[in-house]
Amino acid sequence: MASNGNIQAFEHIVNSYKEKVVNICYSYCNNQHDAEDIAQEVFIELFKSLKNFNNKSTFSTWIYRIASNKSLDFLRAQGRAKRGAGLVSFLGDDNYLTAFKSSESTASDEIINEQRKEFLYAGLSKLANRQKEAFVLTQVEGLPQKEVAEIMETTVKSIEVLVVRARKKLKTVLEKQIKNYL
């Protein structure tokens, strides 16, 4: 059991959650290297705190809460949110995940999708932290609103409002980026 210091059990936890944790961290900082550093801090914190896990929420919810908090701590320490601009062709699409997925994609499709993802994350960096957190966890990571409400320690209704506001603001920001790009 990992909470008793079993390294192999903890390695299993890291391997199971590493990709999602890095993705959550990346959505905050918009930099792969920083996201990996923050994820490392998340797992260090997790290892130190495993014996304190109280099963009030699911284990994954607890990990995602730690990842969100560590990412916000990083941004506060930086004293700024990273900003960017770009062209996004999926502006009207409410399902942001489908803009990045394709059953069969060529190398150029993958490059375009990576660029779109970068533009989306740059747009996300302009959202208020709570809006960004709710949007990323529900729309990008695909977590249920109830779980996101637990992670963010709020109500499901608040999550719904935050996501609606985030979509509206993101659409405005991305439209402005497109006008500036053209």
N, C-alpha and C positions, 0 to 999 in steps of 0.2 A: 504494500500500500504506500502510495507516494507521500501521504501525510506523516508516515512514520520514517521518512528519510530514504525510502527505496528509490535509488537512482534510476533503475530500469523503468519503474512505474512512472516516474516523473518524465523520463525521456519519451515515453509513450504519449503523455499529455502534451508535451512540446510538439511532437511530430503530428499529433492530431489537430492542434489548434494554431500552429505556426502561420500557415498561409492566411487564415482569416484575421489573425491578430495583426500581421504585417499590413494587410489590406486596410484594416480599420485605421491603423496608425498613418498609413500613406494618405488616406483621405483627409486627414487633418493637416499634415505637413507638406504634402505634395512633393516629396523627395524620397526616393527609394532608400538611399543610405541612411537618412534620418529615421525613416520608418523602421528599418531593420534595427537601428540602435534603440529606438523606443521599445520595439518588440522585445529586445533583449532585457530591457529594464522591466517590462511587464512580467516576463518569466522569472526574473530574479525576485520580484515582489511576490509573485505567485508561490514560488518555492518557500519563501520566508513565511508566508501567510497560510499555507495549506492547512495547518492544524487548527486555524481559526475559522475555516469554512463551516457555516452553520446550517446548510441545506434550506435556508429560507427562500432561496431562489435556485434555479438550475445552475449547475457548474459552469455551463457555457455563458450564461448571463453574468455570472460573477467575473469570469475572465474578460468578457467584453467590457464590463464596467471598469475594470482595472485598465484595459487598453485605452478606453476613452479618457479616463482620468489622467493617465500618464501622457497621452497626446496633448491634452489641454494644458497640463503642467509644462510640457515642452514649449508650446506656443507662448505661454505666459513668460517663460524664461527667455525666449527669443525677443519678446517685447513687440512682436509684430506677427501678423498672419501673412504668409507668402502670397503674392498676387501674380496674376498673369492674364493674358488675353488670347483669344483665338477664334477660329471659325468652327461652328458646330452645325452639322447638317441635320441633326436629329432633334432640333429645338421643339418641334411640335409633338414629339413622341413622349407620352407619359411613362412608358416603360424604358427607363434609361439603360437597363441591363441589355435589352435586345440590340441596342446600338453597338454593343461591343462583341456580340456573339454571332458566329456564323458556322453552319455545319461544314461547309467546305470553303476555305478562304485561301487566296493566293498570298504571296509575300507582300505585294503592294496593298492588298486588303488589310493585312495585319498591321502594316505601317500606318495606314490611314486610321484604323481603329485605335491604335496606340495614341496617335495624335489627338483623336477625338476624346479619348479618355483623359489625356493631359489637359485639354481645354475644359472639360467638365470639372476636373479637380481644381483647375485655376478659378473657374466660376464659383465652385463651392467655397473657395477660400474667402470669398467676399460676403458670405452669409454670416449671420450672427452664430456664435458657437452652438447654442441650443438648437437652432434650426438645422445647422449643418449636421450635428450629431444625430438628430431624429431622421433627417433625410438619408444620410449614409447608412445608418443601421437598418432602416426599412426598405429603401429603394435600391441601394447598391448591394448591401449584404443580404437582403431578403429576409430579415428577421421579422417575426410577427409583431404587430404593434403592442400586444400585451407584454411580450418579452422586452421590447424597447422601453416601455413604460417602467418596467422593473429596473432595467439598467440605468435609466435616467432618473429614477426615483420620483416619478410623477404619474399622472393618470393617462389612460388610453386616449381620452378626449383631448388632453393637452398635446399628445403626440400627433393626433390627427391635425390639430390646428397648426402645430409647428411644421409639419410636412406640407400642408397647403400653402402656408406662408413661404416656405423654402422654395417650393416649385414656382410660385409667382415671382419671387425675387430672382431666382435663378434664370427664369425665362427673360426677365428684364435685363439682367446683367449680360446674358449671352447675346441677346439682340443688340445691345450696345456694343459688345465686342465685335460682332459681325459688321455693324456699321463702321466702326473704327478700322476694321481690317480692310474693308472695301474702300 
